[in-house]
Amino acid sequence: MSVTGIALILFMTFHGCMNVVALFSAKGYNMICEFLGANWYAVVATLALAALALIHIVYAFILTIQNRKARGNNRYDVTDKPAKVEWASQNMLVLGIIILLGLLLHLFNFWYNMMFAEIVGVEGLHSPSDGFAWIVDTFNQPVFVCLYIIWIIALWFHLTHGFWSAIQTIGWSGHIWFNRWKIIGIIYVTLLCLMFIAVILGFALGCAPSLCCGCGAECNCGLGDLCECAKNCANAAGACCGK
């Protein structure tokens, strides 16, 4: 559980850094998407990641069932929640379900339209390698923006608890370092989640620098007048050029 959790956090770090590129460069982000795409190494990595996620989810359900069986009917005797037990710790299963539903939504919006589409040889509204266009389309819809933010908040609660819990499980947390790891985990996970939220809001509000090409005052998103950036692109480009 701890090993798979740490591996998934590392993947999220890579994914978050990759997404931040989209905030500043459409070309740079699409280069990364094209490099990954449906190439054999990306497919192998995706299968390995899927296996890690599946193991993590299954093991979480097994632990939950075991804990409930161990407590038996005694779990109904407790009416007050322990003050020292974190809210996230008490609701890990609920948070896990929210995260799983968010993951399915994310797979539908991006993996299905990109890697899967490239593997089967089909093309939707955009090219499978045009990840930037898929980001713009997705976060141009308020419903998806709200759902993704809820997903990220659930991830924050889940990961802030899971981070130090994983460290403790593998034996790296002594008496002195226990609270230190908790603080490190909160800071790390907060920065990680802020990266994702910055991308979501940057495109939702039309203020991502990558939406404008620069001095050419052209919109990269392809949505024309629907794009908030298109309405102010000339001014933004002028400001960047010092005009």
C-alpha positions in Angstrom: 0.0 0.0 0.0 2.7 2.5 1.0 5.0 1.5 -2.0 2.2 1.9 -4.5 1.1 5.1 -2.9 4.6 6.7 -3.1 4.9 5.5 -6.8 1.6 7.2 -7.6 2.7 10.4 -5.9 5.9 10.4 -8.0 3.8 9.9 -11.1 1.5 12.8 -10.1 4.6 15.0 -9.7 5.7 14.2 -13.2 2.2 14.7 -14.5 1.9 18.0 -12.7 5.2 19.4 -14.0 4.2 18.3 -17.5 0.8 20.1 -17.2 2.5 23.3 -16.0 4.3 23.4 -19.4 0.9 23.9 -21.0 0.4 27.1 -19.1 3.3 28.7 -20.9 3.8 26.9 -24.2 1.3 25.1 -26.4 4.1 23.9 -28.7 6.2 22.7 -25.8 3.3 20.8 -24.2 2.3 19.2 -27.6 5.9 18.2 -28.1 5.8 16.2 -24.8 2.4 14.7 -25.8 3.9 13.6 -29.2 7.0 12.2 -27.5 4.8 10.1 -25.2 1.8 9.4 -27.4 1.2 5.7 -28.1 4.9 4.8 -28.3 5.8 1.5 -26.8 7.5 3.0 -23.7 4.5 5.2 -23.0 2.1 2.2 -23.3 4.3 0.0 -21.1 4.5 2.8 -18.5 0.7 3.3 -18.7 0.1 -0.4 -18.1 2.5 -0.4 -15.1 0.8 2.7 -13.7 -2.6 1.1 -14.2 -1.4 -2.0 -12.3 -0.1 0.1 -9.4 -3.4 2.0 -9.2 -5.4 -1.3 -9.3 -3.2 -2.8 -6.6 -3.5 0.3 -4.4 -7.3 0.4 -4.8 -7.8 -3.3 -4.2 -5.5 -3.3 -1.2 -7.4 -0.3 0.2 -10.7 -2.1 0.1 -9.1 -5.2 1.7 -7.7 -3.2 4.6 -11.1 -1.5 5.1 -12.9 -4.8 5.2 -10.3 -6.3 7.6 -10.5 -3.3 9.9 -14.3 -3.5 10.0 -14.2 -7.2 10.8 -11.5 -6.7 13.5 -13.7 -4.1 15.2 -16.9 -6.2 14.8 -20.0 -4.7 16.5 -17.8 -2.5 18.7 -17.5 0.0 15.9 -21.1 1.0 16.7 -20.3 1.6 20.3 -18.3 4.7 19.6 -20.3 7.9 19.1 -17.5 10.4 19.5 -14.7 10.6 16.9 -11.2 10.6 18.4 -9.9 14.1 18.6 -6.4 13.1 17.5 -7.5 11.1 14.5 -7.4 13.2 11.3 -10.6 13.7 9.2 -8.9 12.3 6.2 -7.9 9.2 8.1 -11.5 8.5 9.1 -12.8 9.1 5.5 -10.0 7.5 3.3 -12.5 5.1 1.7 -14.9 8.0 0.8 -12.0 10.1 -0.5 -10.8 7.1 -2.4 -14.1 6.6 -4.2 -14.2 10.3 -5.1 -10.7 10.1 -6.5 -11.5 7.0 -8.4 -14.5 8.7 -10.1 -12.3 11.7 -10.9 -9.8 9.4 -12.4 -12.4 7.8 -14.6 -13.5 11.2 -15.8 -9.9 12.2 -16.5 -9.3 9.0 -18.4 -12.3 9.7 -20.5 -11.4 13.3 -21.3 -7.7 12.8 -22.0 -6.4 9.2 -22.2 -9.4 8.0 -24.3 -9.1 10.9 -26.8 -5.3 10.8 -26.9 -3.4 7.6 -26.3 -6.3 5.2 -26.9 -7.4 7.2 -30.0 -3.9 6.9 -31.4 -3.6 3.2 -30.7 -6.9 2.4 -32.5 -6.3 4.9 -35.2 -9.2 7.2 -34.8 -9.4 11.0 -34.4 -12.0 13.1 -32.6 -12.3 16.9 -32.6 -8.5 17.2 -32.4 -5.5 15.2 -33.2 -4.5 12.7 -30.4 -1.2 14.4 -30.1 -2.8 17.9 -29.7 -3.0 17.7 -25.9 -3.2 21.5 -25.6 -6.4 21.6 -27.6 -7.9 18.9 -25.4 -7.0 20.9 -22.3 -8.6 24.0 -23.7 -11.8 22.2 -24.7 -12.1 20.5 -21.3 -11.6 23.5 -19.1 -13.7 25.7 -21.3 -16.6 23.8 -19.7 -17.6 25.0 -16.2 -19.0 21.6 -15.2 -15.6 19.9 -15.8 -13.8 22.8 -14.0 -15.9 22.3 -10.9 -15.5 18.5 -11.0 -11.8 18.7 -11.4 -11.4 21.1 -8.6 -13.4 18.8 -6.3 -11.2 15.9 -7.5 -8.0 17.8 -6.6 -9.3 18.8 -3.2 -10.1 15.2 -2.5 -6.6 14.3 -3.6 -5.1 16.8 -1.3 -6.9 15.3 1.8 -6.0 11.8 0.6 -2.4 12.5 -0.1 -1.6 14.7 2.9 -2.6 11.7 5.1 -1.2 9.1 2.8 2.2 10.7 2.4 3.3 10.5 6.1 1.4 7.3 6.6 3.4 5.7 3.8 6.7 7.0 5.2 5.7 5.6 8.6 4.8 2.2 7.2 8.1 1.7 5.5 9.9 2.6 8.8 11.4 6.0 7.9 9.5 7.8 10.6 11.0 7.9 14.1 9.8 9.8 17.1 11.6 13.0 16.0 10.8 12.8 12.3 7.1 11.9 12.6 5.9 15.5 12.8 8.6 16.6 10.4 7.4 14.2 7.7 3.8 15.4 8.2 4.8 19.0 7.6 7.0 18.0 4.6 4.0 16.0 3.2 1.6 18.8 3.6 3.9 21.3 1.9 4.8 18.9 -0.9 1.2 17.8 -1.6 -0.1 21.4 -1.4 2.4 22.6 -4.0 1.6 19.6 -6.1 -2.2 20.2 -6.0 -1.6 23.9 -6.6 0.1 23.1 -9.9 -3.0 21.2 -11.1 -5.4 23.9 -9.9 -3.3 26.6 -11.6 -3.6 24.8 -14.9 -7.4 24.3 -14.4 -8.1 27.9 -13.5 -5.5 29.3 -16.0 -7.4 27.8 -18.9 -10.9 28.2 -17.3 -10.4 31.9 -16.8 -8.5 32.3 -20.1 -5.4 33.8 -18.5 -2.9 31.1 -19.3 0.0 32.8 -21.1 0.2 30.0 -23.6 -3.3 30.9 -25.0 -1.7 33.9 -26.7 1.2 33.4 -29.1 2.8 36.7 -28.2 3.3 39.8 -30.3 1.3 38.2 -33.1 -1.8 38.5 -31.0 -3.1 35.2 -32.2 -5.1 32.8 -30.1 -3.7 29.3 -29.7 -6.9 27.7 -28.4 -8.7 27.5 -31.7 -12.0 28.5 -30.1 -12.2 32.0 -31.6 -14.5 34.4 -29.9 -15.5 31.7 -27.4 -12.0 32.0 -25.9 -11.6 34.7 -23.2 -8.0 35.1 -24.4 -9.2 35.9 -27.9 -11.0 38.9 -26.6 -8.0 40.4 -25.0 -5.2 38.8 -26.9 -4.1 42.0 -28.6 -3.7 43.9 -25.4 -1.9 40.9 -23.7 0.5 40.7 -26.6 1.1 44.4 -26.6 1.9 44.3 -22.9 4.3 41.4 -23.4 6.1 43.3 -26.1 6.2 46.5 -24.1 3.8 48.4 -26.3 
